[in-house]
């Protein structure tokens, strides 16, 4: 495979890591993700990864239940670290070296994140798993992904979700929803689509960072996106 992109930032959904369990980390889903990522790494693609934490704790839902919003978001950041460690372990168990970098000081669990350290890591052929969100409350892991994609000079941000692209409405709720093959940042704004928060979308738009939204839960899709096959939705 001749990859279309040389350096990527892959955003993985914490909820998807649950598999069919409803909570926590499903070992089969984790192994599937690791296998797909290793396939890309073996083809020479440089990979940075940001994982959400919604399978363990989500700050917004915690705030709705009475948690202080700042502390709730900090709990969510820690959840992303747990997921990052799990993915790192899964990758290394199949011979794919990975390094966990954290946006908040957490040595020896992870090394402190900086753009230069992440770029050095992926340049050495290792996977850079960037945990802890932006390190600040009130920002989602989508925003963290957009920020990290820009910081490491990625060619594209790949957003792996449970659905196969962006639709006119939630396809899990509206059977009449129609899928976009491509869509502009402006149209996302104008239609009020909730594929990711507006801060993340704006950051990508202002920095010309393309986004591909695709179904990560179908094995082989990540390879197809990198090969340039027309799956998912391209945001430009």
C-alpha positions as semicolon CSV with decimal commas, in nm:
position;residue;x (nm);y (nm);z (nm)
1;X;0,000;0,000;0,000
2;X;0,126;0,346;-0,094
3;X;-0,027;0,566;0,179
4;X;-0,200;0,888;0,077
5;X;-0,084;1,060;0,396
6;X;0,264;1,047;0,548
7;X;0,185;1,179;0,897
8;X;-0,154;1,148;1,066
9;X;-0,326;1,237;1,390
10;X;-0,576;0,962;1,471
11;X;-0,857;1,047;1,712
12;X;-1,014;0,740;1,870
13;X;-1,343;0,735;2,054
14;X;-1,337;0,624;2,416
15;X;-1,693;0,495;2,380
16;X;-1,587;0,269;2,094
17;X;-1,331;0,102;2,321
18;X;-1,622;-0,034;2,526
19;X;-1,721;-0,268;2,244
20;X;-2,051;-0,427;2,349
21;X;-1,971;-0,414;2,722
22;X;-2,130;-0,078;2,799
23;X;-1,835;0,031;3,012
24;X;-1,457;0,003;3,031
25;X;-1,223;-0,149;2,774
26;X;-1,313;-0,442;2,551
27;X;-0,997;-0,646;2,489
28;X;-1,108;-0,760;2,142
29;X;-1,181;-0,403;2,027
30;X;-0,848;-0,287;2,172
31;X;-0,661;-0,566;1,990
32;X;-0,839;-0,478;1,665
33;X;-0,736;-0,113;1,695
34;X;-0,377;-0,208;1,774
35;X;-0,358;-0,443;1,474
36;X;-0,492;-0,178;1,235
37;X;-0,253;0,085;1,370
38;X;0,048;-0,148;1,344
39;X;-0,038;-0,218;0,980
40;X;-0,007;0,153;0,904
41;X;0,310;0,193;1,108
42;X;0,469;-0,097;0,920
43;X;0,396;0,083;0,592
44;X;0,595;0,386;0,710
45;X;0,310;0,617;0,821
46;X;0,399;0,845;1,113
47;X;0,120;0,827;1,371
48;X;0,006;1,042;1,661
49;X;-0,301;0,930;1,855
50;X;-0,547;1,098;2,090
51;X;-0,808;0,884;2,266
52;X;-1,123;1,003;2,441
53;X;-1,220;0,886;2,788
54;X;-1,598;0,850;2,762
55;X;-1,587;0,474;2,824
56;X;-1,466;0,551;3,179
57;X;-1,573;0,905;3,268
58;X;-1,702;1,208;3,080
59;X;-1,668;1,548;3,245
60;X;-1,991;1,697;3,105
61;X;-2,206;1,405;3,220
62;X;-2,032;1,422;3,558
63;X;-2,117;1,792;3,586
64;X;-2,481;1,706;3,511
65;X;-2,475;1,470;3,810
66;X;-2,338;1,733;4,044
67;X;-1,962;1,708;4,003
68;X;-1,767;2,032;3,992
69;X;-1,706;2,093;3,619
70;X;-1,332;2,151;3,657
71;X;-1,282;1,840;3,869
72;X;-1,511;1,642;3,637
73;X;-1,301;1,741;3,336
74;X;-0,984;1,651;3,525
75;X;-1,133;1,307;3,593
76;X;-1,203;1,279;3,221
77;X;-0,840;1,366;3,146
78;X;-0,727;1,082;3,373
79;X;-0,964;0,847;3,189
80;X;-0,784;0,928;2,863
81;X;-0,454;0,835;3,029
82;X;-0,594;0,493;3,127
83;X;-0,707;0,433;2,768
84;X;-0,373;0,552;2,633
85;X;-0,181;0,313;2,858
86;X;-0,407;0,027;2,748
87;X;-0,349;0,103;2,379
88;X;0,025;0,141;2,436
89;X;0,037;-0,200;2,604
90;X;-0,168;-0,358;2,322
91;X;0,062;-0,211;2,056
92;X;0,383;-0,314;2,227
93;X;0,251;-0,668;2,279
94;X;0,242;-0,711;1,899
95;X;0,582;-0,554;1,838
96;X;0,476;-0,197;1,766
97;X;0,670;0,049;1,986
98;X;0,467;0,329;2,140
99;X;0,524;0,615;2,383
100;X;0,261;0,775;2,607
101;X;0,296;1,152;2,638
102;X;0,077;1,338;2,886
103;X;-0,032;1,701;2,875
104;X;-0,017;1,714;3,256
105;X;0,283;1,603;3,462
106;X;0,245;1,232;3,533
107;X;0,595;1,083;3,527
108;X;0,665;0,787;3,531
109;X;0,319;0,695;3,394
110;X;0,386;0,905;3,087
111;X;0,645;1,151;2,963
112;X;0,557;1,523;2,951
113;X;0,406;1,618;2,615
114;X;0,561;1,875;2,386
115;X;0,522;1,907;2,009
116;X;0,895;1,852;1,957
117;X;0,894;1,536;2,170
118;X;0,592;1,399;1,981
119;X;0,754;1,475;1,644
120;X;1,078;1,312;1,759
121;X;0,883;1,004;1,873
122;X;0,701;0,950;1,544
123;X;1,017;1,030;1,350
124;X;1,184;0,741;1,534
125;X;0,911;0,506;1,410
126;X;0,720;0,490;1,738
127;X;0,353;0,568;1,793
128;X;0,301;0,888;1,995
129;X;-0,008;0,844;2,213
130;X;-0,094;1,187;2,351
131;X;-0,304;1,168;2,667
132;X;-0,470;1,413;2,904
133;X;-0,664;1,621;2,651
134;X;-0,536;1,978;2,626
135;X;-0,448;1,968;2,995
136;X;-0,722;2,223;3,066
137;X;-1,088;2,192;3,167
138;X;-1,370;2,304;2,934
139;X;-1,196;2,160;2,626
140;X;-1,292;1,828;2,466
141;X;-1,061;1,561;2,332
142;X;-1,181;1,662;1,984
143;X;-1,026;2,003;2,046
144;X;-0,716;1,833;2,185
145;X;-0,696;1,623;1,868
146;X;-0,723;1,927;1,643
147;X;-0,459;2,109;1,846
148;X;-0,218;1,813;1,842
149;X;-0,272;1,759;1,468
150;X;-0,170;2,118;1,402
151;X;0,122;2,105;1,647
152;X;0,280;1,791;1,500
153;X;0,223;1,914;1,141
154;X;0,000;1,620;1,050
155;X;-0,120;1,590;0,692
156;X;-0,470;1,504;0,811
157;X;-0,674;1,443;1,125
158;X;-0,857;1,109;1,113
159;X;-1,158;1,089;1,342
160;X;-1,253;0,726;1,403
161;X;-1,614;0,692;1,517
162;X;-1,896;0,439;1,535
163;X;-2,058;0,573;1,215
164;X;-1,919;0,575;0,861
165;X;-1,907;0,950;0,806
166;X;-2,100;1,273;0,849
167;X;-2,475;1,273;0,786
168;X;-2,745;1,536;0,757
169;X;-2,876;1,404;1,091
170;X;-2,783;1,132;1,340
171;X;-2,811;0,811;1,134
172;X;-2,865;0,609;1,452
173;X;-3,184;0,809;1,515
174;X;-3,299;0,922;1,170
175;X;-3,324;0,654;0,897
176;X;-3,372;0,930;0,637
177;X;-3,032;1,087;0,714
178;X;-2,806;1,123;0,411
179;X;-2,429;1,090;0,412
180;X;-2,183;1,349;0,284
181;X;-1,882;1,227;0,085
182;X;-1,721;1,569;0,130
183;X;-1,830;1,876;0,326
184;X;-1,677;2,217;0,396
185;X;-1,611;2,359;0,740
186;X;-1,860;2,636;0,661
187;X;-2,137;2,391;0,578
188;X;-2,080;2,214;0,910
189;X;-2,132;2,551;1,082
190;X;-2,435;2,646;0,873
191;X;-2,608;2,311;0,921
192;X;-2,525;2,296;1,291
193;X;-2,379;1,946;1,256
194;X;-2,242;1,801;1,580
195;X;-1,969;1,575;1,444
196;X;-1,728;1,749;1,681
197;X;-1,736;2,066;1,887
198;X;-1,706;2,403;1,719
199;X;-1,374;2,486;1,885
200;X;-1,214;2,183;1,721
201;X;-1,375;2,258;1,384
202;X;-1,263;2,621;1,398
203;X;-0,907;2,525;1,488
204;X;-0,889;2,289;1,190
205;X;-1,044;2,545;0,958
206;X;-0,807;2,826;1,061
207;X;-0,505;2,602;1,011
208;X;-0,620;2,425;0,693
209;X;-0,624;2,086;0,868
210;X;-0,828;1,836;0,667
211;X;-1,046;1,593;0,863
212;X;-1,164;1,249;0,760
213;X;-1,452;1,106;0,965
214;X;-1,487;0,729;0,925
215;X;-1,602;0,409;1,094
216;X;-1,305;0,279;1,292
217;X;-1,497;-0,018;1,431
218;X;-1,492;-0,199;1,095
219;X;-1,152;-0,372;1,063
220;X;-0,964;-0,262;0,752
221;X;-1,122;0,083;0,728
222;X;-0,817;0,264;0,864
223;X;-0,600;0,109;0,593
224;X;-0,860;0,202;0,328
225;X;-0,862;0,567;0,439
226;X;-0,483;0,582;0,418
227;X;-0,494;0,422;0,073
228;X;-0,723;0,704;-0,043
229;X;-1,034;0,490;-0,086
230;X;-1,357;0,697;-0,077
231;X;-1,490;0,587;0,259
232;X;-1,602;0,818;0,535
233;X;-1,642;1,193;0,490
234;X;-1,368;1,443;0,404
235;X;-1,398;1,785;0,572
236;X;-1,202;2,061;0,399
